[in-house]
Amino acid sequence: MINEQATHRSEIFALLWSIAMPGLGHLYLGNKIIGILFMVYTGIFMIFSNLNNCIFYAFAGIFQKANSIFAENPSIFFPAVYSFAIWHAYNYDVIVRKGNSSEYKLTGFFFGLLIGGVPGSSQNFLGTYIFTGLVVGIISGILFHLVEKLIFNHLKKS
């Protein structure tokens, strides 16, 4: 059931909330069950994987400590859940709430983020696994988005 108050919410804000923490975008849109499931999964994952400390040390510039934490406990599948939560919150608004079931948005970008982020986070050429995963994920996300646009433009012309 869609919350009446949530019908005036923005897919951009849902996307931004999901970037902050998977599940927040769904809660913002009124999808409480999926939002809580994503948040519980993320919370449990963060506690047991020690990924928050790894991210903290990476952004503090203490790359050796970040890499040692990540090497002990690789979090290779978290980019997959993270990307899906962001994509789903954005598209939940476009498809389910606004009734435009034929149009998924930014699928290429998030698929590229996943494809680049998972193997990218197993490499260390930018000083730390976290930065490498983010940069490779974002670059591949942009490339996949451009390919998706080319394919859709070609299909429209046909």
C-alpha positions as CSV (number, residue, x, y, z in Angstrom):
1,M,0.0,0.0,0.0
2,I,1.4,3.4,-1.0
3,N,1.4,6.1,1.6
4,E,-0.6,9.1,0.5
5,Q,2.0,11.5,1.8
6,A,4.7,9.7,-0.1
7,T,3.0,10.3,-3.5
8,H,4.6,13.8,-3.5
9,R,8.1,12.6,-2.9
10,S,11.0,12.9,-5.4
11,E,12.9,10.0,-7.0
12,I,16.1,12.2,-6.8
13,F,15.8,12.5,-3.0
14,A,15.1,8.8,-2.7
15,L,18.3,8.2,-4.7
16,L,20.3,10.5,-2.4
17,W,18.9,9.0,0.8
18,S,19.8,5.5,-0.5
19,I,23.3,6.7,-1.2
20,A,23.6,7.8,2.4
21,M,22.4,4.4,3.6
22,P,20.6,1.6,1.7
23,G,16.9,1.6,2.9
24,L,16.6,5.3,3.7
25,G,15.3,6.0,0.2
26,H,12.6,3.4,0.5
27,L,11.5,4.7,3.9
28,Y,11.4,8.2,2.4
29,L,9.0,6.9,-0.3
30,G,6.9,5.0,2.2
31,N,8.1,1.5,1.4
32,K,8.8,0.5,5.0
33,I,9.3,-3.2,4.7
34,I,12.0,-3.1,2.0
35,G,13.5,0.0,3.6
36,I,13.8,-1.7,7.0
37,L,15.2,-4.9,5.3
38,F,17.9,-3.0,3.5
39,M,18.8,-1.1,6.7
40,V,19.0,-4.2,8.8
41,Y,21.1,-6.0,6.3
42,T,23.4,-3.0,6.0
43,G,23.7,-2.6,9.8
44,I,24.5,-6.2,10.4
45,F,27.0,-6.2,7.5
46,M,28.7,-3.1,8.8
47,I,29.0,-4.5,12.3
48,F,30.4,-7.9,11.3
49,S,32.6,-6.8,8.3
50,N,34.3,-3.8,10.0
51,L,33.8,-1.9,6.8
52,N,33.0,1.4,8.6
53,N,36.5,1.4,10.1
54,C,38.0,0.6,6.7
55,I,36.1,3.6,5.1
56,F,37.1,5.9,8.0
57,Y,40.8,5.0,7.7
58,A,40.7,5.3,3.9
59,F,39.2,8.9,4.0
60,A,41.6,9.8,6.9
61,G,44.5,8.9,4.6
62,I,45.7,6.0,6.7
63,F,45.7,3.6,3.7
64,Q,47.8,0.9,5.3
65,K,45.4,0.4,8.2
66,A,42.4,0.6,5.8
67,N,44.0,-2.1,3.5
68,S,44.8,-4.4,6.4
69,I,41.2,-4.3,7.7
70,F,39.9,-4.9,4.2
71,A,42.4,-7.7,3.5
72,E,41.3,-9.5,6.7
73,N,37.6,-9.2,5.8
74,P,36.9,-8.5,2.2
75,S,33.5,-7.0,1.6
76,I,33.3,-7.8,-2.1
77,F,29.5,-8.3,-2.4
78,F,28.5,-5.1,-0.5
79,P,28.7,-2.9,-3.7
80,A,26.1,-5.2,-5.3
81,V,23.6,-4.7,-2.5
82,Y,24.5,-1.0,-2.3
83,S,24.0,-0.4,-6.0
84,F,20.7,-2.4,-6.1
85,A,19.3,-0.4,-3.1
86,I,20.0,2.9,-4.8
87,W,18.7,1.7,-8.2
88,H,15.5,0.2,-6.6
89,A,14.7,3.3,-4.5
90,Y,15.0,5.5,-7.6
91,N,13.0,3.2,-9.9
92,Y,10.4,2.3,-7.2
93,D,9.3,5.9,-7.4
94,V,9.3,6.0,-11.2
95,I,7.7,2.6,-11.8
96,V,5.5,1.7,-8.9
97,R,4.3,5.0,-7.5
98,K,4.0,6.9,-10.7
99,G,2.7,4.0,-12.8
100,N,5.3,4.2,-15.6
101,S,6.0,0.5,-15.7
102,S,7.7,0.5,-19.1
103,E,10.6,2.9,-18.2
104,Y,13.4,1.9,-15.9
105,K,15.9,4.7,-15.3
106,L,19.7,4.6,-14.8
107,T,19.8,0.9,-15.1
108,G,23.0,1.0,-17.1
109,F,24.8,3.2,-14.6
110,F,23.9,1.1,-11.6
111,F,24.7,-2.1,-13.5
112,G,28.1,-0.6,-14.4
113,L,28.6,0.5,-10.8
114,L,28.1,-3.1,-9.8
115,I,30.3,-4.6,-12.5
116,G,33.1,-2.1,-11.9
117,G,32.8,-1.8,-8.1
118,V,33.0,-5.5,-7.2
119,P,36.3,-6.3,-9.0
120,G,37.5,-2.8,-8.4
121,S,37.3,-3.2,-4.7
122,S,39.6,-6.2,-4.9
123,Q,42.3,-4.0,-6.4
124,N,44.6,-1.5,-4.6
125,F,46.1,0.7,-7.3
126,L,44.6,4.0,-5.9
127,G,46.1,3.6,-2.4
128,T,43.2,1.7,-0.9
129,Y,40.6,-0.9,-1.9
130,I,37.7,1.5,-1.0
131,F,38.9,4.3,-3.4
132,T,39.7,1.9,-6.2
133,G,36.3,0.2,-5.9
134,L,34.5,3.6,-6.0
135,V,36.5,5.1,-8.8
136,V,36.3,1.9,-11.0
137,G,32.6,1.5,-10.2
138,I,31.8,5.1,-11.1
139,I,33.8,5.1,-14.3
140,S,32.2,1.8,-15.5
141,G,28.8,3.1,-14.4
142,I,29.2,6.1,-16.7
143,L,30.4,3.9,-19.6
144,F,27.5,1.5,-19.1
145,H,25.1,4.5,-19.0
146,L,26.5,5.8,-22.3
147,V,26.2,2.4,-23.9
148,E,22.6,2.1,-22.6
149,K,21.8,5.5,-24.2
150,L,23.3,4.4,-27.5
151,I,21.3,1.2,-27.5
152,F,18.0,3.0,-26.7
153,N,18.6,5.7,-29.3
154,H,19.3,3.0,-31.9
155,L,16.2,1.1,-30.9
156,K,14.1,4.3,-31.2
157,K,15.4,4.9,-34.7
158,S,14.5,1.3,-35.8
